[in-house]
Amino acid sequence: MPPRPRRGRSPQQRQPNEAAQLTDRLRTAGFTKRDIARIIDRDPSLVSQFYTKGKGAAFVPALRRVLAAVETGGITDLPELAAIAGRHITRRTTASGTRARVRTKAVLITPTGTGTGRAGAQAIASGSARLRPLIAEAARQGLRLAFTVRLAKTAYLHPSGSRTDSPGIRRGVIQRADHTEERSYGSAQTGGFAATDFARRVDAAGGDVTAAVHQWLVETGRIRADAQILHLEVRTWRPVDR
């Protein structure tokens, strides 16, 4: 019986495409796949697909510019590199020539009102826009919310675990090795905050969730006015009396 013809090599066996090659050079320079994803403002899974599925052609011009900025200019600041990349990323177009929508995860709030959204450094720099639909939907449903922020330890005005800072939240403090600290504000046990109030704050801030949360923390005397939020998480739930 003659041998069966071999099929074409899988994407993993093919020569890495240019996006993957540029990514490799950035990784050699000290950046992780997650860093690169933040630079091009996409999910880390897409960067992995440069290798496994041959994707990433649309990001080659941006990656070239970023690599040049790193190797020639010595730039390592992620927001600065993201700004460079953003000028060279072209959105896909549909068959009719219109700009294609970026596929994003839908805002998920369960029937019990439970929902969670997170924003890292790159999203925070652009106002944590991905959290706005979650807060808006929570407000529409009359839910409660709580949030967790990460800042430099020196940015907080009260010591860790202070009842003045976050009454009743004893487990909501996480100290990290990079001299930052996560603190949680609100919980189902303490009642949290009305999502409608925070939705109004976000609207007043022009949709900038980061600015709205920062303003609340400053107004309530919890952080310094020049503090920078490094991580933000919002959680929602339905009040038990509903």
Buried (B, 14 or more C-beta within 10 A) or exposed (E): EEEEEEEEEEBEEEEBBBBBBBBEBBBEEEBEBEBBBBBBBBBBEBBBBBBEEBBBEEBBBBBBBBBEBBEEEEBEEBBBBBEBBEEBBEEEEEEEEEEEEEEEEEBEBEEEBBBEBBBBBBBBBBBBBBBBBBBBBBBEBEBBBBBBBBBBEEBBBBEBEBEEBBEEBEEBBEEEEEEBBBBBBBBBEBEBBBBBEBBBBBBEBEBBBBBBBBBBBBEEEBBBEEBBBBBBBBBBBBEEEE
